[in-house]
């Protein structure tokens, strides 16, 4: 009888753990912490990445065509992200041995859009229990109960989530946009500005809104070195070299 009670309690605990609900992380939150096994060894996240920007991204499954195209693209761009002090960390609910076999297949057999012999050197997390995927809200029941959607979390050097992007299972990501997001966030932090729609390094940036009637008046009268479309909407020049020299040479 005692053994049955213990079994029943353990069963209930296991079910509670399986059904545990995590609050969806939000922009401005500290990135949820976890330890995990990856294709590059164990990691303690985000502690191991303190001082660097990180893109943490999930994919639905190994040995799938969309994910293969994404991993080849990310691996080909890894050095470009690293120059911007940004590390890449992937996640799938598949197991470590599946990850290893898939990444070997990519390197040895797949040629796509001129990319071949591509070696993925950034870590790919094993998340069979879906613990990490659930912490980060990567499981979307409307899409699948067993596959993580294509989630992207851009996390700053202090371990704070700065951008969240979700894609459905069928839609591959735009990697030019992911790089643009990283550079734009760093530019906003470094120069205390905001970036307008479709901003790229070299485009005008938005200055903070006027904090007083006097400042607003001066701006509209052209007394400050900026272009004002109205008192609340002003831009200024910020050349490409200034941005990239400051961001990429830190």
Secondary structure, 3 states (H helix, E strand, C coil): CHHHHHHHHHHHHHHHHHCCCCCCCCCCCECCCEEEEECCEEEEECHHHCCCEEEEEECCCCCCHHHHHHHHHHHHHHHHHHHCCEEEEEEECCCHHHHHHHHHHHHHHCCECCECCCCCCCEEEECCCCHHHHHCCCECCCCCCCCECEEEEEECCCCEEEEEEEECCCCCCCHHHHHHHHHHHHHHHHHCCECCCCCCCCCCEECCCCCCHHHHHHHHCCCCCCEEEECCEEEECCCHHHHHHHHHCC
